[in-house]
Amino acid sequence: MRELYELMAPCHFGLEAVLKREILDLGYEISSVEDGRVTFLGDAEAIAVANIFLRSAERILLKVGSVHATTFEELFDRVKALPWEACLPSDAKFWVTKATSVKSKLFSPSDIQSIVKKAIVERLKGIYGIEWFKEDGASYPIRIFMMKDEAVIGLDTTGESLHKRGYRKLTAKAPISETLASALIMLTPWKADRILVDPFCGSGTFSIEAAMMAANIAPGMNRSFLAENWKNLVPRKHWYHAVEEAQDLIDDKIETDIQGYDIDGEVIRAARENARLAGVDHLIHFQKRSVSELNHPKKYGFVITNPPYGERIEDRANLPALYTEIGQAFSRLDSWSEYVITSYEDAEKYIGRKADKNRKIYNGMIKTYYYQFIGPRPPRRETGNAVEKREK
């Protein structure tokens, strides 16, 4: 019988429902949904599958356990009692890479990290009969989330965050992350047979992520993961099988109408190169163009975009005029749907319309709003380009 693990997938605050749906689509059972994290049940193969196929997760953690602690002595004793030998071999290189504490009596991340490391070492000394660990084997970083004195502890199977798809070598200023862009697209009813335009495309993230979805390209198939080296937990065959499956599911014949505009020619060149590295440059048309020129003869398209929102004080004075221009462009696309993520509080005022829906989402530490101006649905018709979904 295959051993089941609890796997934890952190995500952007406000996008838990998107990630939950993704995990269910892969065929796994959800055990809990919390702010910024979805936990599900899966076997060793699920570690490979989740890392390669999930678009909106930040990383995949294998849950070791949870402990209640209000003193460092309690934390030490209860972490030491966890079965660390079940996941850490004697040559494991392990460290507590991150600890967060919210509304807890133990609030110092560095102290939590130090105590947890000592507790694990003491446990493994007794198990393996070793006084000094060389730590010259595979890497097993440990992450701790502490909320209201309850510490949840997991091993990071991913390594570099899952937003590192491997294609964005060239970036524009203040780019939106790949995982966030994917989640925002999945919050819309956009499909591959509908027009999609990003008039502030920057390094091309929205356009590239949409093209990858259209062609059914798994986001993690062109990068590596820490758990590939965990021979004690995840056999290498699971990674090979997951990548082979991802390759089989790619739709090479898909045709799309995805466009990205920016006023900076250098940024457009970077976006084109990023699209080429992602293998979707043939599916996207990038153009040096202003939002004031945004127009399209076809109906029922989508705008999904992340316009400037005045991160620098000197840029803020320009925002009313910019968002007025965005509103004028949207008014020319009367049958389209527009989706705008921004932290600019007066976005609706200057766009000239109240959004049909508004969702609060944290982009890193910045509170943003996802304004959704929903247009009419196109007439019903038979579609021949349904994106094949992974079946499990």
MIMAR-686616 format. One line per 10 residues: number of its first residue (from 0); their letters; for each residue x, y, z of C-alpha. Coordinates in Angstrom, 2 decimals. Layout:
% MIMAR-686616
NUM	A	X:Y:Z | ...
//
This chain:
% MIMAR-686616
0	MRELYELMAP	0.00:0.00:0.00 | 1.33:3.44:-0.97 | 2.18:5.75:1.92 | 0.16:8.95:1.96 | 1.69:12.25:3.03 | 0.16:15.57:3.96 | 1.47:18.02:1.38 | 1.22:21.77:1.93 | 1.04:24.27:-0.93 | 1.47:27.95:0.02
10	CHFGLEAVLK	-0.05:30.54:-2.32 | -0.82:34.26:-2.49 | -3.33:35.43:0.12 | -6.75:35.62:-1.51 | -6.11:32.94:-4.12 | -6.60:29.79:-2.04 | -9.77:28.82:-3.97 | -7.87:28.84:-7.28 | -5.16:26.55:-5.92 | -7.73:24.27:-4.29
20	REILDLGYEI	-9.44:23.80:-7.65 | -6.10:23.03:-9.33 | -5.28:20.36:-6.74 | -8.72:18.78:-7.04 | -8.30:18.72:-10.85 | -5.12:16.69:-10.33 | -7.21:14.16:-8.40 | -5.96:14.74:-4.85 | -7.99:15.08:-1.67 | -7.92:18.42:0.15
30	SSVEDGRVTF	-7.43:18.12:3.92 | -7.53:21.82:4.84 | -7.59:25.35:3.41 | -6.11:28.20:5.44 | -5.03:31.75:4.68 | -2.27:31.47:2.11 | -2.03:27.66:2.23 | -3.84:24.57:0.92 | -3.03:21.14:2.41 | -3.80:17.92:0.55
40	LGDAEAIAVA	-3.11:14.19:0.71 | -0.79:12.52:-1.77 | 1.82:9.81:-2.18 | 5.44:10.13:-3.31 | 4.34:10.49:-6.93 | 2.13:13.43:-5.91 | 5.24:15.37:-4.84 | 6.56:15.21:-8.40 | 3.16:15.79:-10.03 | 2.27:18.80:-7.85
50	NIFLRSAERI	5.64:20.49:-8.43 | 5.44:20.03:-12.19 | 1.74:20.71:-12.84 | 0.49:23.30:-10.30 | 0.45:26.84:-11.69 | -0.61:28.94:-8.67 | 1.30:27.25:-5.80 | 4.48:28.88:-4.50 | 6.10:25.60:-3.43 | 5.24:22.09:-2.18
60	LLKVGSVHAT	6.07:21.15:1.41 | 5.97:17.67:2.91 | 4.40:18.07:6.34 | 6.47:16.46:9.11 | 4.09:17.40:11.90 | 2.59:20.16:14.01 | 3.32:21.03:17.64 | 1.83:23.40:20.20 | 4.45:25.44:22.02 | 4.44:28.56:24.17
70	TFEELFDRVK	8.03:28.20:25.46 | 11.27:27.28:23.75 | 11.54:24.24:26.02 | 8.16:22.99:24.78 | 9.18:23.68:21.19 | 12.45:21.75:21.61 | 10.85:18.72:23.28 | 7.91:18.46:20.88 | 9.96:18.94:17.72 | 12.42:16.35:19.01
80	ALPWEACLPS	9.51:13.90:19.44 | 8.62:14.05:15.73 | 9.79:11.08:13.55 | 12.55:12.92:11.71 | 14.35:9.70:10.79 | 11.41:8.83:8.52 | 12.42:11.62:6.14 | 16.01:12.64:6.96 | 18.77:10.11:6.17 | 21.98:10.17:8.22
90	DAKFWVTKAT	23.86:12.19:5.56 | 21.05:14.74:5.01 | 21.98:18.40:4.74 | 19.19:20.07:6.68 | 18.54:23.54:8.04 | 15.57:25.71:8.96 | 15.42:28.02:5.96 | 12.45:30.07:7.15 | 10.28:30.51:10.23 | 7.26:32.80:10.48
100	SVKSKLFSPS	5.34:33.60:13.66 | 1.94:35.28:13.90 | 0.02:35.93:17.14 | 2.31:33.53:19.04 | 4.27:33.81:22.29 | 7.40:32.62:20.46 | 7.91:35.44:17.99 | 11.63:35.50:17.11 | 12.17:33.67:13.79 | 15.92:33.28:14.35
110	DIQSIVKKAI	15.42:31.76:17.81 | 12.74:29.38:16.48 | 15.08:28.32:13.68 | 17.93:27.64:16.09 | 15.85:25.65:18.59 | 14.23:23.50:15.90 | 17.60:22.65:14.32 | 19.01:21.63:17.72 | 15.96:19.48:18.46 | 16.27:17.62:15.15
120	VERLKGIYGI	19.99:17.02:15.68 | 19.37:15.60:19.16 | 16.67:13.28:17.81 | 18.86:11.98:14.99 | 21.90:11.53:17.28 | 19.96:8.93:19.24 | 18.48:7.27:16.14 | 21.67:7.00:14.07 | 24.21:6.76:16.92 | 26.17:9.70:15.47
130	EWFKEDGASY	27.55:12.65:17.44 | 28.59:14.75:14.42 | 26.63:14.93:11.15 | 28.67:15.67:8.03 | 25.55:16.83:6.16 | 27.12:16.04:2.79 | 24.06:14.40:1.23 | 20.90:15.78:-0.41 | 19.41:19.08:0.81 | 16.29:19.05:3.01
140	PIRIFMMKDE	15.35:22.66:3.89 | 12.77:22.99:6.67 | 10.04:25.64:6.93 | 7.97:26.51:9.99 | 4.65:28.39:10.11 | 3.66:29.42:13.64 | 0.13:30.71:14.19 | -1.45:31.20:17.64 | 1.26:29.01:19.26 | 0.70:26.13:16.80
150	AVIGLDTTGE	3.80:25.37:14.72 | 3.36:23.52:11.43 | 6.64:22.07:10.17 | 7.41:20.89:6.65 | 10.24:19.91:4.33 | 10.58:22.03:1.21 | 10.45:19.68:-1.80 | 10.69:22.51:-4.34 | 13.82:24.59:-3.77 | 13.57:27.81:-5.76
160	SLHKRGYRKL	9.96:29.01:-5.65 | 7.59:27.59:-8.27 | 7.24:31.02:-9.85 | 10.70:30.30:-11.26 | 9.48:28.56:-14.42 | 12.87:28.81:-16.07 | 11.88:31.20:-18.86 | 12.14:34.69:-17.39 | 15.81:35.57:-17.82 | 15.05:39.18:-18.72
170	TAKAPISETL	12.71:41.14:-16.47 | 11.03:44.52:-16.54 | 10.73:46.79:-13.51 | 8.31:45.53:-10.81 | 7.21:42.36:-12.63 | 4.20:40.36:-11.53 | 5.11:36.79:-10.54 | 4.28:33.85:-12.77 | 2.24:32.09:-10.07 | 0.16:35.20:-9.38
180	ASALIMLTPW	-0.38:35.85:-13.09 | -1.58:32.27:-13.61 | -3.99:32.46:-10.69 | -5.45:35.75:-11.92 | -6.02:34.31:-15.40 | -7.71:31.28:-13.85 | -10.07:33.61:-11.98 | -11.46:34.70:-15.36 | -13.50:32.66:-17.86 | -10.84:33.17:-20.55
190	KADRILVDPF	-10.20:30.17:-22.79 | -7.69:29.59:-25.59 | -10.21:30.41:-28.33 | -10.82:33.95:-26.95 | -8.74:37.07:-27.59 | -6.47:38.19:-24.74 | -4.62:41.51:-24.59 | -2.28:42.86:-21.90 | -1.67:46.57:-22.68 | 0.98:46.87:-19.92
200	CGSGTFSIEA	2.74:43.59:-20.63 | 6.18:44.39:-19.20 | 8.27:41.22:-19.36 | 5.27:39.36:-20.80 | 4.17:37.29:-17.82 | 0.39:37.38:-18.34 | 0.73:36.66:-22.06 | 3.26:33.87:-21.58 | 1.33:32.17:-18.77 | -1.88:32.34:-20.85
210	AMMAANIAPG	-0.09:30.85:-23.86 | 1.30:28.03:-21.71 | -2.23:27.29:-20.47 | -3.57:27.35:-24.03 | -0.91:24.89:-25.20 | -1.30:22.85:-21.98 | 2.39:23.24:-21.12 | 3.00:22.24:-17.49 | 4.76:25.12:-15.70 | 7.43:23.01:-13.98
220	MNRSFLAENW	8.53:20.71:-16.78 | 11.65:22.71:-17.66 | 13.23:23.12:-14.23 | 14.61:21.00:-11.41 | 13.42:20.44:-7.82 | 15.22:19.64:-4.56 | 13.21:16.44:-3.96 | 14.57:14.92:-7.19 | 17.55:13.98:-5.01 | 15.48:12.53:-2.15
230	KNLVPRKHWY	16.02:8.88:-3.04 | 14.70:7.82:0.36 | 11.30:9.43:-0.24 | 10.62:10.07:-3.94 | 11.95:7.48:-6.42 | 13.45:9.09:-9.53 | 10.95:7.22:-11.74 | 8.12:9.46:-10.44 | 9.87:12.55:-11.83 | 10.48:10.87:-15.18
240	HAVEEAQDLI	6.85:9.75:-15.42 | 5.48:13.19:-14.50 | 7.66:14.95:-17.11 | 6.76:12.36:-19.77 | 3.08:12.87:-19.03 | 3.50:16.64:-19.23 | 5.18:16.31:-22.62 | 2.40:14.05:-23.91 | -0.26:16.59:-22.93 | 1.23:19.54:-24.87
250	DDKIETDIQG	-1.03:20.73:-27.68 | 1.30:21.75:-30.53 | -1.56:22.60:-32.90 | -3.32:25.20:-30.77 | -3.95:28.61:-32.35 | -4.34:31.70:-30.17 | -4.86:35.46:-30.34 | -2.77:36.68:-27.41 | -1.24:40.16:-27.56 | 1.06:42.15:-25.31
260	YDIDGEVIRA	1.76:45.89:-25.55 | 4.21:48.18:-23.81 | 5.53:51.67:-24.54 | 9.14:50.57:-23.90 | 10.81:48.90:-26.88 | 13.51:47.30:-24.71 | 10.85:45.73:-22.50 | 9.06:44.33:-25.57 | 12.32:42.74:-26.75 | 12.74:41.15:-23.31
270	ARENARLAGV	9.16:39.84:-23.42 | 9.75:38.26:-26.83 | 12.89:36.54:-25.55 | 11.08:35.27:-22.46 | 8.30:33.88:-24.67 | 10.89:32.17:-26.85 | 12.49:30.54:-23.80 | 9.04:29.36:-22.67 | 8.39:27.83:-26.10 | 5.31:29.98:-26.79
280	DHLIHFQKRS	6.69:32.87:-28.88 | 4.66:31.66:-31.88 | 1.44:32.07:-29.87 | 1.92:35.71:-28.78 | 2.14:38.99:-30.68 | 4.18:41.60:-28.74 | 4.12:45.20:-29.95 | 5.43:48.60:-28.85 | 2.14:50.37:-28.31 | 0.39:52.66:-25.81
290	VSELNHPKKY	-2.83:51.85:-23.96 | -4.33:54.87:-25.73 | -4.10:52.85:-28.95 | -5.89:49.84:-27.48 | -8.66:48.83:-29.87 | -9.82:45.64:-31.57 | -12.42:44.93:-34.27 | -13.43:41.59:-32.74 | -15.90:41.17:-29.89 | -15.87:39.27:-26.59
300	GFVITNPPYG	-12.15:39.59:-25.90 | -10.32:39.92:-22.58 | -7.94:42.46:-21.12 | -5.93:41.13:-18.18 | -3.31:43.57:-16.99 | -1.16:44.97:-14.19 | -0.82:48.71:-14.90 | 1.57:50.97:-12.97 | 0.29:51.95:-9.54 | 2.78:54.52:-8.36
310	ERIEDRANLP	5.30:52.56:-6.34 | 7.54:55.61:-6.54 | 6.27:58.97:-5.23 | 7.29:60.79:-8.43 | 5.06:58.48:-10.50 | 1.88:59.03:-8.49 | 1.00:62.37:-10.05 | 0.62:60.66:-13.43 | -1.86:58.02:-12.23 | -5.15:59.93:-12.68
320	ALYTEIGQAF	-4.35:60.64:-16.35 | -3.15:57.07:-16.94 | -6.23:55.43:-15.42 | -8.51:57.86:-17.30 | -6.78:56.68:-20.47 | -7.36:53.05:-19.43 | -11.05:53.80:-18.92 | -11.33:55.42:-22.35 | -9.70:52.37:-23.95 | -12.09:50.04:-22.12
330	SRLDSWSEYV	-15.10:52.07:-23.32 | -14.07:51.37:-26.93 | -14.16:47.63:-26.18 | -17.80:47.59:-25.09 | -18.30:43.81:-25.48 | -15.02:42.86:-23.78 | -14.19:41.85:-20.22 | -11.40:43.69:-18.41 | -9.45:42.51:-15.37 | -7.05:44.91:-13.65
340	ITSYEDAEKY	-4.78:44.23:-10.66 | -3.54:47.38:-8.96 | -2.94:48.91:-5.54 | -4.12:52.32:-6.76 | -7.09:53.16:-4.52 | -8.73:55.52:-7.05 | -8.56:53.12:-10.00 | -12.35:52.82:-10.39 | -12.84:56.58:-10.06 | -10.56:57.39:-12.99
350	IGRKADKNRK	-11.44:54.36:-15.10 | -14.97:55.76:-14.84 | -16.75:52.54:-13.91 | -17.41:50.57:-10.77 | -16.09:47.03:-11.10 | -18.62:44.19:-11.23 | -16.40:42.27:-8.82 | -13.44:43.28:-6.68 | -11.05:40.89:-4.96 | -8.38:41.84:-2.40
360	IYNGMIKTYY	-5.10:40.04:-3.13 | -1.66:40.46:-1.58 | 1.14:40.78:-4.14 | 4.02:40.10:-1.77 | 3.49:42.64:1.02 | 1.50:45.02:-1.20 | -2.29:45.01:-0.81 | -3.80:45.08:-4.29 | -7.28:44.89:-5.75 | -8.32:42.75:-8.69
370	YQFIGPRPPR	-11.00:44.80:-10.43 | -13.23:42.70:-12.68 | -15.28:44.47:-15.36 | -17.28:41.61:-16.80 | -18.56:41.87:-20.37 | -21.33:39.91:-22.12 | -20.90:36.26:-22.98 | -20.49:35.36:-26.66 | -23.29:33.42:-28.37 | -23.15:29.68:-27.70
380	RETGNAVEKR	-21.22:27.62:-30.24 | -19.37:24.34:-30.47 | -15.68:24.64:-29.56 | -13.06:22.49:-31.20 | -10.07:23.65:-29.21 | -10.80:22.56:-25.66 | -7.59:22.42:-23.69 | -6.99:18.85:-22.61 | -6.83:18.48:-18.86 | -4.68:16.07:-16.96
390	EK	-6.69:13.07:-15.92 | -5.85:11.04:-12.87
//
